[in-house]
């Protein structure tokens, strides 16, 4: 009789293992569907990705630094012209 009981427990364990696998599959499908919907929603909102934001931020910092350097050169040239001309 113990073999019958073990067989029932083995079948029950197999059933639970299959159910857990199925639940994980459903979870993955739900995560994928959610991610797709979230990405669509964000695209509709015209939200930029972090990488794009960082790239534009670095470009702005570089442009600001170049503008500061050009401003300093212009100020120096204007000062020189003012000193030479007066």
VEXMILO-590787 format. One record per atom (N, C-alpha, C): residue number from 1; x, y, z. Coordinates in pm, 1 decimal. Example, Ala and Ser with C-alpha at 12.3 -4.5 7.8 and 13.67 -1.06 7.14 Angstrom:
2
+-----+----------+----------+----------+
! pos !       c1 !       c2 !       c3 !
+-----+----------+----------+----------+
!   1 !   1319.0 !   -569.0 !    780.0 !
!   1 !   1230.0 !   -450.0 !    780.0 !
!   1 !   1320.0 !   -330.0 !    780.0 !
!   2 !   1285.0 !   -225.0 !    708.0 !
!   2 !   1367.0 !   -106.0 !    714.0 !
!   2 !   1290.0 !      3.0 !    787.0 !
+-----+----------+----------+----------+
***
This chain:
86
+-----+----------+----------+----------+
! pos !       c1 !       c2 !       c3 !
+-----+----------+----------+----------+
!   1 !     79.9 !   -119.6 !      0.0 !
!   1 !      0.0 !      0.0 !      0.0 !
!   1 !     84.9 !    127.1 !      0.0 !
!   2 !    205.3 !    117.9 !     47.8 !
!   2 !    289.0 !    237.4 !     50.3 !
!   2 !    324.4 !    283.3 !    -89.9 !
!   3 !    335.1 !    192.0 !   -185.0 !
!   3 !    365.9 !    234.5 !   -321.9 !
!   3 !    251.6 !    315.1 !   -380.5 !
!   4 !    128.9 !    282.0 !   -347.9 !
!   4 !     13.6 !    358.7 !   -396.2 !
!   4 !     13.5 !    498.1 !   -340.0 !
!   5 !     45.7 !    511.2 !   -214.1 !
!   5 !     50.3 !    641.3 !   -148.1 !
!   5 !    163.5 !    725.4 !   -206.4 !
!   6 !    279.4 !    661.3 !   -226.5 !
!   6 !    392.3 !    733.6 !   -285.4 !
!   6 !    360.2 !    778.5 !   -426.7 !
!   7 !    289.9 !    694.7 !   -498.9 !
!   7 !    253.4 !    728.9 !   -636.3 !
!   7 !    160.5 !    849.8 !   -638.7 !
!   8 !     66.6 !    853.7 !   -545.5 !
!   8 !    -25.0 !    967.4 !   -537.7 !
!   8 !     53.0 !   1094.2 !   -502.5 !
!   9 !    143.1 !   1082.2 !   -407.5 !
!   9 !    224.0 !   1198.2 !   -369.6 !
!   9 !    315.3 !   1241.3 !   -484.2 !
!  10 !    370.8 !   1145.4 !   -557.5 !
!  10 !    454.0 !   1178.5 !   -673.2 !
!  10 !    373.4 !   1251.7 !   -778.9 !
!  11 !    253.6 !   1203.9 !   -805.4 !
!  11 !    167.0 !   1268.8 !   -904.4 !
!  11 !    127.9 !   1409.0 !   -858.2 !
!  12 !     98.9 !   1420.5 !   -727.1 !
!  12 !     63.5 !   1551.1 !   -672.1 !
!  12 !    182.4 !   1647.2 !   -683.0 !
!  13 !    302.7 !   1599.0 !   -651.9 !
!  13 !    422.5 !   1682.2 !   -662.5 !
!  13 !    446.2 !   1724.1 !   -807.1 !
!  14 !    425.1 !   1632.1 !   -900.7 !
!  14 !    441.9 !   1665.0 !  -1042.6 !
!  14 !    339.6 !   1769.9 !  -1085.2 !
!  15 !    217.4 !   1754.7 !  -1038.2 !
!  15 !    112.3 !   1850.2 !  -1070.0 !
!  15 !    148.0 !   1989.2 !  -1016.3 !
!  16 !    198.8 !   1995.3 !   -894.8 !
!  16 !    236.6 !   2123.6 !   -834.8 !
!  16 !    355.0 !   2185.6 !   -910.1 !
!  17 !    449.0 !   2102.9 !   -951.2 !
!  17 !    563.3 !   2152.4 !  -1027.7 !
!  17 !    516.6 !   2208.8 !  -1161.6 !
!  18 !    427.9 !   2137.9 !  -1228.2 !
!  18 !    373.4 !   2186.7 !  -1355.2 !
!  18 !    295.5 !   2315.8 !  -1335.4 !
!  19 !    219.8 !   2323.2 !  -1226.4 !
!  19 !    141.3 !   2444.0 !  -1198.4 !
!  19 !    234.1 !   2561.7 !  -1172.4 !
!  20 !    343.5 !   2538.5 !  -1099.7 !
!  20 !    439.0 !   2645.8 !  -1072.6 !
!  20 !    504.0 !   2692.9 !  -1202.4 !
!  21 !    538.0 !   2598.5 !  -1290.1 !
!  21 !    596.4 !   2634.4 !  -1419.3 !
!  21 !    499.2 !   2715.7 !  -1503.1 !
!  22 !    372.8 !   2674.2 !  -1501.3 !
!  22 !    270.8 !   2747.3 !  -1577.4 !
!  22 !    253.4 !   2888.4 !  -1519.7 !
!  23 !    256.4 !   2898.9 !  -1387.1 !
!  23 !    241.4 !   3030.4 !  -1324.0 !
!  23 !    357.8 !   3121.2 !  -1362.0 !
!  24 !    478.3 !   3066.5 !  -1368.0 !
!  24 !    593.8 !   3147.0 !  -1408.0 !
!  24 !    580.0 !   3191.7 !  -1553.1 !
!  25 !    528.9 !   3103.6 !  -1637.9 !
!  25 !    507.5 !   3139.6 !  -1777.7 !
!  25 !    406.7 !   3252.5 !  -1791.3 !
!  26 !    298.7 !   3243.1 !  -1714.8 !
!  26 !    196.8 !   3348.9 !  -1717.6 !
!  26 !    257.7 !   3479.5 !  -1666.1 !
!  27 !    338.2 !   3469.4 !  -1562.2 !
!  27 !    403.6 !   3588.3 !  -1506.2 !
!  27 !    492.9 !   3655.2 !  -1610.5 !
!  28 !    570.5 !   3576.1 !  -1682.9 !
!  28 !    657.6 !   3632.6 !  -1786.9 !
!  28 !    576.2 !   3699.2 !  -1896.4 !
!  29 !    466.9 !   3635.1 !  -1936.4 !
!  29 !    381.7 !   3693.6 !  -2040.1 !
!  29 !    320.1 !   3824.0 !  -1992.6 !
!  30 !    276.9 !   3828.7 !  -1866.6 !
!  30 !    217.1 !   3950.5 !  -1812.4 !
!  30 !    322.3 !   4062.4 !  -1804.2 !
!  31 !    442.8 !   4027.9 !  -1761.9 !
!  31 !    549.6 !   4128.9 !  -1755.4 !
!  31 !    580.8 !   4183.5 !  -1893.4 !
!  32 !    587.3 !   4094.6 !  -1991.4 !
!  32 !    615.1 !   4137.7 !  -2128.5 !
!  32 !    504.6 !   4228.6 !  -2179.2 !
!  33 !    379.5 !   4189.2 !  -2157.2 !
!  33 !    266.3 !   4271.0 !  -2201.9 !
!  33 !    266.8 !   4406.4 !  -2131.8 !
!  34 !    295.2 !   4405.7 !  -2003.6 !
!  34 !    299.9 !   4531.4 !  -1929.0 !
!  34 !    410.4 !   4621.7 !  -1982.1 !
!  35 !    528.8 !   4564.5 !  -2005.5 !
!  35 !    641.1 !   4643.5 !  -2055.3 !
!  35 !    610.6 !   4703.1 !  -2192.1 !
!  36 !    546.1 !   4625.8 !  -2278.1 !
!  36 !    510.0 !   4676.0 !  -2411.1 !
!  36 !    411.5 !   4791.5 !  -2398.4 !
!  37 !    311.1 !   4773.9 !  -2313.1 !
!  37 !    211.3 !   4880.5 !  -2295.1 !
!  37 !    274.6 !   5004.7 !  -2232.9 !
!  38 !    363.1 !   4984.4 !  -2134.7 !
!  38 !    429.3 !   5098.3 !  -2070.5 !
!  38 !    516.0 !   5173.2 !  -2171.4 !
!  39 !    586.3 !   5099.5 !  -2256.3 !
!  39 !    669.4 !   5164.4 !  -2357.5 !
!  39 !    584.0 !   5241.5 !  -2457.0 !
!  40 !    470.0 !   5185.4 !  -2498.1 !
!  40 !    379.2 !   5257.4 !  -2588.2 !
!  40 !    329.2 !   5385.2 !  -2522.9 !
!  41 !    292.4 !   5374.1 !  -2396.7 !
!  41 !    239.8 !   5489.6 !  -2323.7 !
!  41 !    345.7 !   5598.4 !  -2313.6 !
!  42 !    468.5 !   5559.3 !  -2280.0 !
!  42 !    576.1 !   5657.3 !  -2268.9 !
!  42 !    608.2 !   5719.7 !  -2404.5 !
!  43 !    602.3 !   5639.5 !  -2510.7 !
!  43 !    626.9 !   5693.8 !  -2644.5 !
!  43 !    520.6 !   5795.4 !  -2683.0 !
!  44 !    396.0 !   5769.8 !  -2645.9 !
!  44 !    288.4 !   5864.9 !  -2674.4 !
!  44 !    308.7 !   5994.6 !  -2598.6 !
!  45 !    367.8 !   5984.6 !  -2479.9 !
!  45 !    391.3 !   6103.5 !  -2399.0 !
!  45 !    515.3 !   6178.6 !  -2446.3 !
!  46 !    587.7 !   6123.1 !  -2541.4 !
!  46 !    708.7 !   6184.1 !  -2595.8 !
!  46 !    814.6 !   6202.9 !  -2487.0 !
!  47 !    829.2 !   6101.2 !  -2402.9 !
!  47 !    929.4 !   6101.8 !  -2296.9 !
!  47 !   1060.1 !   6048.5 !  -2355.1 !
!  48 !   1170.0 !   6117.5 !  -2324.1 !
!  48 !   1298.8 !   6072.7 !  -2375.5 !
!  48 !   1358.7 !   5966.8 !  -2284.1 !
!  49 !   1439.9 !   5882.8 !  -2342.7 !
!  49 !   1509.4 !   5781.8 !  -2263.8 !
!  49 !   1625.7 !   5846.6 !  -2190.9 !
!  50 !   1667.4 !   5785.5 !  -2083.9 !
!  50 !   1774.7 !   5839.9 !  -2000.5 !
!  50 !   1903.0 !   5859.6 !  -2081.0 !
!  51 !   1935.8 !   5762.9 !  -2169.1 !
!  51 !   2057.7 !   5773.7 !  -2248.3 !
!  51 !   2052.2 !   5895.6 !  -2340.0 !
!  52 !   1935.4 !   5919.5 !  -2400.7 !
!  52 !   1921.0 !   6035.1 !  -2489.0 !
!  52 !   1933.9 !   6165.1 !  -2409.7 !
!  53 !   1872.3 !   6167.5 !  -2292.8 !
!  53 !   1879.7 !   6286.0 !  -2207.7 !
!  53 !   2024.2 !   6315.3 !  -2170.0 !
!  54 !   2097.0 !   6212.3 !  -2128.8 !
!  54 !   2236.4 !   6231.3 !  -2088.4 !
!  54 !   2321.9 !   6279.9 !  -2205.3 !
!  55 !   2296.0 !   6227.3 !  -2325.7 !
!  55 !   2372.8 !   6270.4 !  -2443.5 !
!  55 !   2347.9 !   6417.9 !  -2472.5 !
!  56 !   2223.4 !   6460.4 !  -2468.5 !
!  56 !   2190.7 !   6601.1 !  -2494.9 !
!  56 !   2245.3 !   6689.4 !  -2382.8 !
!  57 !   2241.1 !   6641.0 !  -2261.1 !
!  57 !   2295.0 !   6715.7 !  -2147.0 !
!  57 !   2445.1 !   6740.4 !  -2165.0 !
!  58 !   2517.0 !   6636.1 !  -2206.7 !
!  58 !   2661.3 !   6651.5 !  -2229.6 !
!  58 !   2688.4 !   6750.0 !  -2342.2 !
!  59 !   2605.6 !   6745.5 !  -2447.0 !
!  59 !   2621.2 !   6840.8 !  -2557.3 !
!  59 !   2598.0 !   6983.5 !  -2508.9 !
!  60 !   2498.9 !   7003.7 !  -2422.4 !
!  60 !   2469.3 !   7137.2 !  -2370.3 !
!  60 !   2583.1 !   7187.7 !  -2282.5 !
!  61 !   2638.5 !   7099.6 !  -2200.7 !
!  61 !   2751.7 !   7139.1 !  -2116.1 !
!  61 !   2870.6 !   7180.3 !  -2202.2 !
!  62 !   2898.8 !   7101.8 !  -2307.1 !
!  62 !   3009.8 !   7133.8 !  -2396.6 !
!  62 !   2985.8 !   7267.8 !  -2467.1 !
!  63 !   2862.8 !   7289.4 !  -2514.3 !
!  63 !   2829.9 !   7414.0 !  -2582.9 !
!  63 !   2842.4 !   7532.8 !  -2487.4 !
!  64 !   2799.0 !   7516.0 !  -2363.5 !
!  64 !   2810.7 !   7624.6 !  -2265.8 !
!  64 !   2957.7 !   7657.0 !  -2238.8 !
!  65 !   3040.0 !   7553.5 !  -2225.7 !
!  65 !   3183.3 !   7575.7 !  -2203.2 !
!  65 !   3246.3 !   7648.4 !  -2321.6 !
!  66 !   3208.7 !   7608.2 !  -2443.2 !
!  66 !   3261.3 !   7675.5 !  -2562.5 !
!  66 !   3214.9 !   7820.9 !  -2566.7 !
!  67 !   3089.8 !   7846.0 !  -2531.3 !
!  67 !   3039.2 !   7984.1 !  -2529.0 !
!  67 !   3113.3 !   8068.6 !  -2426.9 !
!  68 !   3140.3 !   8011.3 !  -2309.9 !
!  68 !   3216.4 !   8084.2 !  -2208.0 !
!  68 !   3356.2 !   8118.7 !  -2258.2 !
!  69 !   3420.5 !   8023.3 !  -2325.9 !
!  69 !   3554.7 !   8048.1 !  -2379.3 !
!  69 !   3550.0 !   8156.6 !  -2486.5 !
!  70 !   3449.9 !   8149.8 !  -2574.0 !
!  70 !   3436.1 !   8253.2 !  -2677.6 !
!  70 !   3406.3 !   8389.1 !  -2616.3 !
!  71 !   3323.6 !   8392.8 !  -2514.1 !
!  71 !   3292.8 !   8519.9 !  -2446.6 !
!  71 !   3420.5 !   8580.1 !  -2387.5 !
!  72 !   3502.9 !   8495.2 !  -2327.8 !
!  72 !   3629.3 !   8543.8 !  -2269.4 !
!  72 !   3720.3 !   8599.0 !  -2379.0 !
!  73 !   3726.2 !   8531.9 !  -2493.6 !
!  73 !   3809.5 !   8582.4 !  -2604.6 !
!  73 !   3756.5 !   8715.6 !  -2657.1 !
!  74 !   3625.3 !   8725.3 !  -2671.1 !
!  74 !   3565.0 !   8850.3 !  -2720.4 !
!  74 !   3592.6 !   8963.5 !  -2622.3 !
!  75 !   3576.2 !   8935.2 !  -2493.3 !
!  75 !   3602.5 !   9039.0 !  -2392.1 !
!  75 !   3747.7 !   9084.5 !  -2397.7 !
!  76 !   3839.7 !   8987.9 !  -2415.9 !
!  76 !   3982.0 !   9022.5 !  -2423.8 !
!  76 !   4010.8 !   9105.7 !  -2548.5 !
!  77 !   3951.5 !   9066.2 !  -2661.5 !
!  77 !   3972.1 !   9143.0 !  -2784.9 !
!  77 !   3913.2 !   9283.3 !  -2773.9 !
!  78 !   3796.0 !   9296.0 !  -2715.0 !
!  78 !   3733.6 !   9426.7 !  -2697.6 !
!  78 !   3817.2 !   9515.0 !  -2605.8 !
!  79 !   3872.7 !   9454.6 !  -2501.6 !
!  79 !   3957.2 !   9531.5 !  -2409.8 !
!  79 !   4083.7 !   9578.4 !  -2481.1 !
!  80 !   4140.8 !   9490.8 !  -2565.1 !
!  80 !   4261.7 !   9526.5 !  -2639.4 !
!  80 !   4230.9 !   9637.5 !  -2740.1 !
!  81 !   4118.2 !   9626.2 !  -2810.3 !
!  81 !   4079.1 !   9729.7 !  -2905.8 !
!  81 !   4054.7 !   9862.7 !  -2834.9 !
!  82 !   3991.5 !   9855.9 !  -2721.0 !
!  82 !   3963.6 !   9978.6 !  -2646.6 !
!  82 !   4094.7 !  10041.8 !  -2598.7 !
!  83 !   4189.7 !   9961.4 !  -2558.5 !
!  83 !   4318.7 !  10014.5 !  -2510.1 !
!  83 !   4400.1 !  10070.2 !  -2626.4 !
!  84 !   4394.5 !  10003.8 !  -2742.7 !
!  84 !   4469.9 !  10049.1 !  -2859.9 !
!  84 !   4406.8 !  10173.8 !  -2922.9 !
!  85 !   4279.1 !  10181.2 !  -2920.9 !
!  85 !   4207.5 !  10288.1 !  -2988.6 !
!  85 !   4196.5 !  10414.5 !  -2906.5 !
!  86 !   4220.4 !  10412.8 !  -2780.4 !
!  86 !   4199.5 !  10533.6 !  -2698.9 !
!  86 !   4321.6 !  10577.9 !  -2634.1 !
+-----+----------+----------+----------+
***
